[in-house]
Amino acid sequence: MELTGSEYFVLFGSSFILVSFLTALMRRVAIKYGVVDAPNESHKTQKEPIPYLGGVAIVLGVLLITIASSIVSHYSASTIWLAASVLVPALLLAVVGLIDDIRKLSPWPRFLIQTLVASVTALFLVATNTLGSPTGSLFIDVLVTIFWIVGLTNAINFFDNVDGGATGTIAISSAFLSILAIQGGQTLIAALSIVLCGATLGFLVLNKPPARIYMGDAGALFLGVLIASLTVRLDPNPI
């Protein structure tokens, strides 16, 4: 199913507006319940506590727009399944990240869960022949994919506390990813990338320097897994 330029614009605009609204709402919730990032570590650049929970706004925005568009567009079961295979792993890690934002998990449980989710995702991609076999060895292909997903997820999470850093990176990446996907005729990848771009730019309204809210682990892990999965699934030169 092909989308028109105006339909892509509606996806972008609706995700931008919704996440902008939800971000302001979640900022109030974070302040009310004291879910803030205190400047208590050397790598943190802020001077005042910054509210977390911006990631919840991003997750809700992406999911709601995706669900709404699938209902309006009457997507097929196979298309919904493909979208779910991308979004569900990201949602699982978003839940883990939210727990960490509120209760502070130790690093090893987080890393093990990330690796487990990445492993299941990699095995699914290989089992459905999404990756092909770039190295000629399925075992190596799976390992590289796991490393890519876990590595990119933690890279995004690492510089969430840099004002606009993680959000801006994902916004730019998803924008170019959508262009490549449209050129390659991969409508779903393009649509999800457009929604992701709109959502991150909507969040950037309050995350740009000086940041008034951070996405926290919930948003960083969600975005990291999502952009990693989308890039792996992209085939810019389909046969």
Disulfide bonds with the S-S distance in Angstrom:
none
